[in-house]
Amino acid sequence: LLAAIAMTLALVMIVENYFSIRISDTLQVQFTFIPNTILGAIAGPVWAAVFAAISDPVFVLFSGQTVLFTWILIEAVSAFIYGWFFYRKPLDTKNKAD
């Protein structure tokens, strides 16, 4: 589980660095919901929220950008919600809801 969480956090760093659209100096669109969804499905809601909250300050340390604590909370809550809905749910390719 710890190795899967570490790999997902590395995926978060890659997505934040290379797959983000910078609109202005203060506005940036990122696709970190994808690794957060994977993290929620693998680790569950609590661990997903904890590691999503940890991943944003770690990214700030490596990138030199400013930290906004509101976005850390929003990212943690969204990872918790993803974990709440996707943890231990079977993925069925025949079911249209999946």
A tleap script that builds the chain and sets N, CA, C and O, in Angstrom:
source leaprc.protein.ff14SB
mol = sequence {
  NLEU LEU ALA ALA ILE ALA MET THR LEU ALA
  LEU VAL MET ILE VAL GLU ASN TYR PHE SER
  ILE ARG ILE SER ASP THR LEU GLN VAL GLN
  PHE THR PHE ILE PRO ASN THR ILE LEU GLY
  ALA ILE ALA GLY PRO VAL TRP ALA ALA VAL
  PHE ALA ALA ILE SER ASP PRO VAL PHE VAL
  LEU PHE SER GLY GLN THR VAL LEU PHE THR
  TRP ILE LEU ILE GLU ALA VAL SER ALA PHE
  ILE TYR GLY TRP PHE PHE TYR ARG LYS PRO
  LEU ASP THR LYS ASN LYS ALA CASP
}
set mol.1.N position { 0.826 -1.197 0.000 }
set mol.1.CA position { 0.000 0.000 0.000 }
set mol.1.C position { 0.866 1.254 0.000 }
set mol.1.O position { 0.569 2.222 -0.699 }
set mol.2.N position { 1.939 1.229 0.790 }
set mol.2.CA position { 2.798 2.405 0.873 }
set mol.2.C position { 3.498 2.683 -0.456 }
set mol.2.O position { 3.670 3.840 -0.840 }
set mol.3.N position { 3.901 1.627 -1.156 }
set mol.3.CA position { 4.540 1.815 -2.459 }
set mol.3.C position { 3.552 2.378 -3.478 }
set mol.3.O position { 3.921 3.218 -4.299 }
set mol.4.N position { 2.314 1.925 -3.432 }
set mol.4.CA position { 1.298 2.450 -4.347 }
set mol.4.C position { 0.996 3.910 -4.053 }
set mol.4.O position { 0.788 4.700 -4.974 }
set mol.5.N position { 0.972 4.273 -2.774 }
set mol.5.CA position { 0.748 5.670 -2.399 }
set mol.5.C position { 1.909 6.536 -2.867 }
set mol.5.O position { 1.699 7.638 -3.372 }
set mol.6.N position { 3.139 6.041 -2.702 }
set mol.6.CA position { 4.312 6.804 -3.140 }
set mol.6.C position { 4.327 6.982 -4.652 }
set mol.6.O position { 4.677 8.052 -5.150 }
set mol.7.N position { 3.950 5.944 -5.380 }
set mol.7.CA position { 3.907 6.068 -6.839 }
set mol.7.C position { 2.815 7.041 -7.279 }
set mol.7.O position { 2.994 7.781 -8.245 }
set mol.8.N position { 1.701 7.040 -6.582 }
set mol.8.CA position { 0.627 7.973 -6.911 }
set mol.8.C position { 1.033 9.407 -6.591 }
set mol.8.O position { 0.696 10.326 -7.337 }
set mol.9.N position { 1.756 9.607 -5.488 }
set mol.9.CA position { 2.246 10.950 -5.174 }
set mol.9.C position { 3.274 11.417 -6.195 }
set mol.9.O position { 3.317 12.600 -6.533 }
set mol.10.N position { 4.098 10.504 -6.688 }
set mol.10.CA position { 5.022 10.868 -7.763 }
set mol.10.C position { 4.251 11.250 -9.023 }
set mol.10.O position { 4.648 12.163 -9.747 }
set mol.11.N position { 3.155 10.555 -9.280 }
set mol.11.CA position { 2.302 10.902 -10.419 }
set mol.11.C position { 1.667 12.276 -10.239 }
set mol.11.O position { 1.498 13.014 -11.210 }
set mol.12.N position { 1.316 12.625 -9.001 }
set mol.12.CA position { 0.788 13.966 -8.715 }
set mol.12.C position { 1.837 15.017 -9.050 }
set mol.12.O position { 1.514 16.039 -9.656 }
set mol.13.N position { 3.090 14.782 -8.663 }
set mol.13.CA position { 4.157 15.747 -8.949 }
set mol.13.C position { 4.375 15.903 -10.452 }
set mol.13.O position { 4.590 17.014 -10.938 }
set mol.14.N position { 4.318 14.803 -11.180 }
set mol.14.CA position { 4.492 14.876 -12.633 }
set mol.14.C position { 3.347 15.649 -13.272 }
set mol.14.O position { 3.571 16.490 -14.143 }
set mol.15.N position { 2.131 15.369 -12.846 }
set mol.15.CA position { 0.964 16.062 -13.411 }
set mol.15.C position { 1.009 17.549 -13.077 }
set mol.15.O position { 0.699 18.382 -13.929 }
set mol.16.N position { 1.391 17.893 -11.845 }
set mol.16.CA position { 1.449 19.308 -11.465 }
set mol.16.C position { 2.541 20.051 -12.221 }
set mol.16.O position { 2.379 21.230 -12.532 }
set mol.17.N position { 3.646 19.385 -12.521 }
set mol.17.CA position { 4.744 20.059 -13.207 }
set mol.17.C position { 4.548 20.149 -14.712 }
set mol.17.O position { 4.810 21.196 -15.304 }
set mol.18.N position { 4.095 19.076 -15.336 }
set mol.18.CA position { 4.125 19.014 -16.792 }
set mol.18.C position { 2.763 19.089 -17.467 }
set mol.18.O position { 2.688 19.437 -18.645 }
set mol.19.N position { 1.698 18.777 -16.766 }
set mol.19.CA position { 0.374 18.765 -17.381 }
set mol.19.C position { -0.535 19.801 -16.743 }
set mol.19.O position { -1.665 19.499 -16.359 }
set mol.20.N position { -0.041 21.006 -16.635 }
set mol.20.CA position { -0.846 22.097 -16.099 }
set mol.20.C position { -0.855 23.239 -17.108 }
set mol.20.O position { 0.113 23.449 -17.839 }
set mol.21.N position { -1.944 23.957 -17.134 }
set mol.21.CA position { -2.116 25.068 -18.064 }
set mol.21.C position { -2.050 26.359 -17.262 }
set mol.21.O position { -2.905 26.619 -16.416 }
set mol.22.N position { -1.038 27.159 -17.532 }
set mol.22.CA position { -0.879 28.430 -16.830 }
set mol.22.C position { -1.578 29.522 -17.629 }
set mol.22.O position { -1.202 29.813 -18.765 }
set mol.23.N position { -2.598 30.121 -17.022 }
set mol.23.CA position { -3.367 31.170 -17.676 }
set mol.23.C position { -2.756 32.531 -17.385 }
set mol.23.O position { -2.612 33.356 -18.288 }
set mol.24.N position { -2.396 32.770 -16.134 }
set mol.24.CA position { -1.704 33.997 -15.749 }
set mol.24.C position { -0.737 33.642 -14.624 }
set mol.24.O position { -0.514 32.467 -14.336 }
set mol.25.N position { -0.165 34.665 -13.993 }
set mol.25.CA position { 0.775 34.393 -12.910 }
set mol.25.C position { 0.101 33.766 -11.696 }
set mol.25.O position { 0.732 33.024 -10.944 }
set mol.26.N position { -1.160 34.060 -11.508 }
set mol.26.CA position { -1.862 33.548 -10.332 }
set mol.26.C position { -2.906 32.489 -10.649 }
set mol.26.O position { -3.459 31.887 -9.728 }
set mol.27.N position { -3.192 32.243 -11.923 }
set mol.27.CA position { -4.227 31.284 -12.295 }
set mol.27.C position { -3.617 30.145 -13.100 }
set mol.27.O position { -2.961 30.362 -14.118 }
set mol.28.N position { -3.848 28.935 -12.623 }
set mol.28.CA position { -3.285 27.757 -13.255 }
set mol.28.C position { -4.297 26.621 -13.165 }
set mol.28.O position { -4.887 26.395 -12.108 }
set mol.29.N position { -4.499 25.908 -14.265 }
set mol.29.CA position { -5.414 24.776 -14.298 }
set mol.29.C position { -4.580 23.506 -14.266 }
set mol.29.O position { -3.697 23.308 -15.101 }
set mol.30.N position { -4.866 22.647 -13.295 }
set mol.30.CA position { -4.119 21.404 -13.148 }
set mol.30.C position { -5.070 20.223 -13.206 }
set mol.30.O position { -6.266 20.355 -12.946 }
set mol.31.N position { -4.529 19.086 -13.546 }
set mol.31.CA position { -5.317 17.867 -13.659 }
set mol.31.C position { -4.953 16.877 -12.559 }
set mol.31.O position { -4.850 15.675 -12.805 }
set mol.32.N position { -4.762 17.384 -11.357 }
set mol.32.CA position { -4.375 16.513 -10.246 }
set mol.32.C position { -5.542 15.705 -9.698 }
set mol.32.O position { -5.353 14.869 -8.814 }
set mol.33.N position { -6.734 15.941 -10.206 }
set mol.33.CA position { -7.858 15.127 -9.744 }
set mol.33.C position { -7.714 13.678 -10.206 }
set mol.33.O position { -8.256 12.771 -9.574 }
set mol.34.N position { -6.991 13.453 -11.297 }
set mol.34.CA position { -6.820 12.084 -11.796 }
set mol.34.C position { -5.982 11.243 -10.828 }
set mol.34.O position { -6.429 10.166 -10.435 }
set mol.35.N position { -4.772 11.695 -10.423 }
set mol.35.CA position { -4.045 10.908 -9.419 }
set mol.35.C position { -4.746 10.864 -8.066 }
set mol.35.O position { -4.635 9.868 -7.351 }
set mol.36.N position { -5.463 11.920 -7.703 }
set mol.36.CA position { -6.201 11.900 -6.439 }
set mol.36.C position { -7.326 10.868 -6.471 }
set mol.36.O position { -7.623 10.243 -5.453 }
set mol.37.N position { -7.949 10.689 -7.627 }
set mol.37.CA position { -8.973 9.658 -7.764 }
set mol.37.C position { -8.362 8.270 -7.643 }
set mol.37.O position { -8.918 7.397 -6.976 }
set mol.38.N position { -7.218 8.067 -8.288 }
set mol.38.CA position { -6.520 6.783 -8.181 }
set mol.38.C position { -6.105 6.526 -6.741 }
set mol.38.O position { -6.237 5.409 -6.239 }
set mol.39.N position { -5.605 7.557 -6.082 }
set mol.39.CA position { -5.195 7.424 -4.685 }
set mol.39.C position { -6.384 7.096 -3.787 }
set mol.39.O position { -6.262 6.274 -2.878 }
set mol.40.N position { -7.517 7.720 -4.028 }
set mol.40.CA position { -8.710 7.414 -3.249 }
set mol.40.C position { -9.212 6.004 -3.481 }
set mol.40.O position { -9.701 5.358 -2.554 }
set mol.41.N position { -9.096 5.515 -4.717 }
set mol.41.CA position { -9.541 4.158 -5.016 }
set mol.41.C position { -8.611 3.114 -4.416 }
set mol.41.O position { -9.060 2.028 -4.047 }
set mol.42.N position { -7.325 3.423 -4.313 }
set mol.42.CA position { -6.355 2.464 -3.785 }
set mol.42.C position { -6.304 2.496 -2.262 }
set mol.42.O position { -6.351 1.447 -1.620 }
set mol.43.N position { -6.209 3.682 -1.681 }
set mol.43.CA position { -5.898 3.804 -0.258 }
set mol.43.C position { -7.101 4.081 0.624 }
set mol.43.O position { -7.034 3.853 1.832 }
set mol.44.N position { -8.183 4.556 0.068 }
set mol.44.CA position { -9.333 4.886 0.895 }
set mol.44.C position { -9.425 6.371 1.164 }
set mol.44.O position { -8.499 7.117 0.845 }
set mol.45.N position { -10.524 6.810 1.743 }
set mol.45.CA position { -10.766 8.245 1.880 }
set mol.45.C position { -9.826 8.957 2.840 }
set mol.45.O position { -9.393 10.073 2.555 }
set mol.46.N position { -9.501 8.344 3.963 }
set mol.46.CA position { -8.676 9.038 4.961 }
set mol.46.C position { -7.246 9.196 4.465 }
set mol.46.O position { -6.681 10.288 4.529 }
set mol.47.N position { -6.659 8.109 3.972 }
set mol.47.CA position { -5.284 8.199 3.479 }
set mol.47.C position { -5.196 9.079 2.239 }
set mol.47.O position { -4.200 9.778 2.051 }
set mol.48.N position { -6.209 9.058 1.401 }
set mol.48.CA position { -6.207 9.923 0.224 }
set mol.48.C position { -6.226 11.387 0.629 }
set mol.48.O position { -5.521 12.204 0.037 }
set mol.49.N position { -7.023 11.726 1.629 }
set mol.49.CA position { -7.074 13.115 2.095 }
set mol.49.C position { -5.754 13.533 2.721 }
set mol.49.O position { -5.284 14.648 2.493 }
set mol.50.N position { -5.155 12.654 3.504 }
set mol.50.CA position { -3.875 12.981 4.151 }
set mol.50.C position { -2.786 13.205 3.117 }
set mol.50.O position { -2.067 14.203 3.175 }
set mol.51.N position { -2.659 12.292 2.179 }
set mol.51.CA position { -1.579 12.423 1.212 }
set mol.51.C position { -1.854 13.485 0.153 }
set mol.51.O position { -0.908 14.030 -0.415 }
set mol.52.N position { -3.104 13.795 -0.128 }
set mol.52.CA position { -3.399 14.918 -1.019 }
set mol.52.C position { -3.044 16.233 -0.346 }
set mol.52.O position { -2.574 17.163 -1.001 }
set mol.53.N position { -3.268 16.312 0.962 }
set mol.53.CA position { -2.885 17.523 1.695 }
set mol.53.C position { -1.370 17.645 1.808 }
set mol.53.O position { -0.849 18.759 1.870 }
set mol.54.N position { -0.662 16.538 1.836 }
set mol.54.CA position { 0.802 16.568 1.911 }
set mol.54.C position { 1.413 16.886 0.550 }
set mol.54.O position { 2.450 17.545 0.480 }
set mol.55.N position { 0.785 16.430 -0.525 }
set mol.55.CA position { 1.390 16.584 -1.850 }
set mol.55.C position { 1.486 18.037 -2.301 }
set mol.55.O position { 2.431 18.397 -3.003 }
set mol.56.N position { 0.540 18.869 -1.918 }
set mol.56.CA position { 0.573 20.262 -2.363 }
set mol.56.C position { 1.721 21.055 -1.734 }
set mol.56.O position { 2.422 21.748 -2.472 }
set mol.57.N position { 1.958 20.999 -0.427 }
set mol.57.CA position { 3.131 21.701 0.121 }
set mol.57.C position { 4.459 21.144 -0.385 }
set mol.57.O position { 5.428 21.890 -0.534 }
set mol.58.N position { 4.511 19.838 -0.649 }
set mol.58.CA position { 5.741 19.261 -1.204 }
set mol.58.C position { 5.993 19.824 -2.600 }
set mol.58.O position { 7.132 20.139 -2.944 }
set mol.59.N position { 4.938 19.953 -3.408 }
set mol.59.CA position { 5.087 20.553 -4.728 }
set mol.59.C position { 5.540 22.003 -4.620 }
set mol.59.O position { 6.366 22.454 -5.414 }
set mol.60.N position { 5.014 22.728 -3.657 }
set mol.60.CA position { 5.400 24.130 -3.463 }
set mol.60.C position { 6.874 24.229 -3.085 }
set mol.60.O position { 7.569 25.141 -3.534 }
set mol.61.N position { 7.353 23.306 -2.270 }
set mol.61.CA position { 8.769 23.311 -1.898 }
set mol.61.C position { 9.670 23.093 -3.107 }
set mol.61.O position { 10.732 23.709 -3.207 }
set mol.62.N position { 9.261 22.231 -4.018 }
set mol.62.CA position { 10.081 21.940 -5.187 }
set mol.62.C position { 9.940 22.973 -6.294 }
set mol.62.O position { 10.870 23.155 -7.080 }
set mol.63.N position { 8.800 23.653 -6.378 }
set mol.63.CA position { 8.573 24.564 -7.496 }
set mol.63.C position { 8.848 26.023 -7.171 }
set mol.63.O position { 9.114 26.814 -8.076 }
set mol.64.N position { 8.789 26.394 -5.907 }
set mol.64.CA position { 9.023 27.782 -5.545 }
set mol.64.C position { 7.801 28.668 -5.664 }
set mol.64.O position { 7.917 29.890 -5.567 }
set mol.65.N position { 6.642 28.087 -5.871 }
set mol.65.CA position { 5.418 28.874 -5.936 }
set mol.65.C position { 4.920 29.166 -4.532 }
set mol.65.O position { 5.464 28.657 -3.552 }
set mol.66.N position { 3.893 29.979 -4.440 }
set mol.66.CA position { 3.342 30.308 -3.127 }
set mol.66.C position { 2.303 29.267 -2.724 }
set mol.66.O position { 1.639 28.666 -3.569 }
set mol.67.N position { 2.183 29.073 -1.438 }
set mol.67.CA position { 1.233 28.094 -0.920 }
set mol.67.C position { -0.057 28.807 -0.527 }
set mol.67.O position { -0.032 29.862 0.108 }
set mol.68.N position { -1.165 28.222 -0.908 }
set mol.68.CA position { -2.479 28.738 -0.541 }
set mol.68.C position { -3.186 27.648 0.257 }
set mol.68.O position { -3.538 26.601 -0.286 }
set mol.69.N position { -3.391 27.899 1.539 }
set mol.69.CA position { -3.917 26.870 2.424 }
set mol.69.C position { -5.356 26.495 2.096 }
set mol.69.O position { -5.794 25.387 2.406 }
set mol.70.N position { -6.086 27.399 1.479 }
set mol.70.CA position { -7.453 27.077 1.078 }
set mol.70.C position { -7.460 25.968 0.040 }
set mol.70.O position { -8.299 25.069 0.093 }
set mol.71.N position { -6.526 26.027 -0.905 }
set mol.71.CA position { -6.477 25.006 -1.947 }
set mol.71.C position { -6.000 23.673 -1.404 }
set mol.71.O position { -6.379 22.620 -1.917 }
set mol.72.N position { -5.166 23.708 -0.365 }
set mol.72.CA position { -4.746 22.459 0.273 }
set mol.72.C position { -5.959 21.774 0.889 }
set mol.72.O position { -6.121 20.560 0.765 }
set mol.73.N position { -6.803 22.544 1.548 }
set mol.73.CA position { -8.007 21.990 2.154 }
set mol.73.C position { -8.972 21.470 1.094 }
set mol.73.O position { -9.560 20.401 1.261 }
set mol.74.N position { -9.137 22.210 0.016 }
set mol.74.CA position { -10.035 21.776 -1.054 }
set mol.74.C position { -9.522 20.495 -1.701 }
set mol.74.O position { -10.308 19.597 -2.004 }
set mol.75.N position { -8.217 20.404 -1.913 }
set mol.75.CA position { -7.651 19.202 -2.516 }
set mol.75.C position { -7.803 17.995 -1.590 }
set mol.75.O position { -8.079 16.889 -2.053 }
set mol.76.N position { -7.626 18.203 -0.296 }
set mol.76.CA position { -7.788 17.106 0.664 }
set mol.76.C position { -9.238 16.642 0.734 }
set mol.76.O position { -9.505 15.441 0.791 }
set mol.77.N position { -10.168 17.580 0.730 }
set mol.77.CA position { -11.590 17.212 0.781 }
set mol.77.C position { -12.004 16.497 -0.500 }
set mol.77.O position { -12.763 15.529 -0.449 }
set mol.78.N position { -11.517 16.959 -1.642 }
set mol.78.CA position { -11.877 16.284 -2.890 }
set mol.78.C position { -11.294 14.874 -2.942 }
set mol.78.O position { -11.954 13.956 -3.428 }
set mol.79.N position { -10.075 14.687 -2.452 }
set mol.79.CA position { -9.499 13.340 -2.401 }
set mol.79.C position { -10.282 12.452 -1.441 }
set mol.79.O position { -10.454 11.260 -1.696 }
set mol.80.N position { -10.758 13.028 -0.339 }
set mol.80.CA position { -11.597 12.262 0.588 }
set mol.80.C position { -12.890 11.823 -0.088 }
set mol.80.O position { -13.336 10.691 0.096 }
set mol.81.N position { -13.489 12.712 -0.865 }
set mol.81.CA position { -14.737 12.375 -1.563 }
set mol.81.C position { -14.489 11.299 -2.615 }
set mol.81.O position { -15.287 10.372 -2.751 }
set mol.82.N position { -13.385 11.414 -3.363 }
set mol.82.CA position { -13.048 10.374 -4.337 }
set mol.82.C position { -12.847 9.034 -3.643 }
set mol.82.O position { -13.322 8.005 -4.124 }
set mol.83.N position { -12.149 9.044 -2.523 }
set mol.83.CA position { -11.950 7.810 -1.775 }
set mol.83.C position { -13.246 7.251 -1.223 }
set mol.83.O position { -13.432 6.035 -1.175 }
set mol.84.N position { -14.145 8.136 -0.805 }
set mol.84.CA position { -15.433 7.707 -0.262 }
set mol.84.C position { -16.253 6.963 -1.319 }
set mol.84.O position { -16.918 5.975 -1.009 }
set mol.85.N position { -16.204 7.435 -2.559 }
set mol.85.CA position { -17.020 6.825 -3.598 }
set mol.85.C position { -16.335 5.675 -4.327 }
set mol.85.O position { -17.019 4.769 -4.802 }
set mol.86.N position { -15.007 5.682 -4.430 }
set mol.86.CA position { -14.329 4.695 -5.263 }
set mol.86.C position { -13.565 3.622 -4.500 }
set mol.86.O position { -13.088 2.671 -5.119 }
set mol.87.N position { -13.429 3.734 -3.189 }
set mol.87.CA position { -12.656 2.749 -2.431 }
set mol.87.C position { -13.408 1.425 -2.358 }
set mol.87.O position { -14.574 1.377 -1.966 }
set mol.88.N position { -12.728 0.364 -2.737 }
set mol.88.CA position { -13.247 -1.014 -2.734 }
set mol.88.C position { -14.477 -1.193 -3.616 }
set mol.88.O position { -15.320 -2.046 -3.340 }
set mol.89.N position { -14.580 -0.415 -4.649 }
set mol.89.CA position { -15.664 -0.588 -5.607 }
set mol.89.C position { -15.108 -1.337 -6.817 }
set mol.89.O position { -14.065 -0.957 -7.349 }
set mol.90.N position { -15.789 -2.394 -7.256 }
set mol.90.CA position { -15.287 -3.127 -8.423 }
set mol.90.C position { -15.493 -2.313 -9.701 }
set mol.90.O position { -16.512 -1.643 -9.870 }
set mol.91.N position { -14.528 -2.385 -10.575 }
set mol.91.CA position { -14.628 -1.718 -11.867 }
set mol.91.C position { -15.130 -2.731 -12.881 }
set mol.91.O position { -14.430 -3.689 -13.211 }
set mol.92.N position { -16.316 -2.524 -13.363 }
set mol.92.CA position { -16.945 -3.447 -14.294 }
set mol.92.C position { -17.048 -2.766 -15.646 }
set mol.92.O position { -17.677 -1.714 -15.767 }
set mol.93.N position { -16.440 -3.354 -16.656 }
set mol.93.CA position { -16.468 -2.742 -17.983 }
set mol.93.C position { -17.809 -2.947 -18.681 }
set mol.93.O position { -18.124 -2.238 -19.637 }
set mol.94.N position { -18.591 -3.901 -18.218 }
set mol.94.CA position { -19.894 -4.147 -18.843 }
set mol.94.C position { -20.973 -3.214 -18.313 }
set mol.94.O position { -21.979 -2.982 -18.983 }
set mol.95.N position { -20.771 -2.684 -17.129 }
set mol.95.CA position { -21.755 -1.792 -16.526 }
set mol.95.C position { -21.534 -0.372 -17.047 }
set mol.95.O position { -20.413 0.134 -16.997 }
set mol.96.N position { -22.555 0.255 -17.529 }
set mol.96.CA position { -22.431 1.600 -18.097 }
set mol.96.C position { -22.190 2.658 -17.028 }
set mol.96.O position { -21.681 3.733 -17.346 }
set mol.97.N position { -22.537 2.391 -15.783 }
set mol.97.CA position { -22.338 3.367 -14.708 }
set mol.97.C position { -20.865 3.524 -14.360 }
set mol.97.O position { -20.465 4.570 -13.848 }
set mol.98.N position { -20.045 2.501 -14.628 }
set mol.98.CA position { -18.621 2.597 -14.319 }
set mol.98.C position { -17.917 3.297 -15.447 }
set mol.98.O position { -16.702 3.486 -15.394 }
savepdb mol mol.pdb
quit
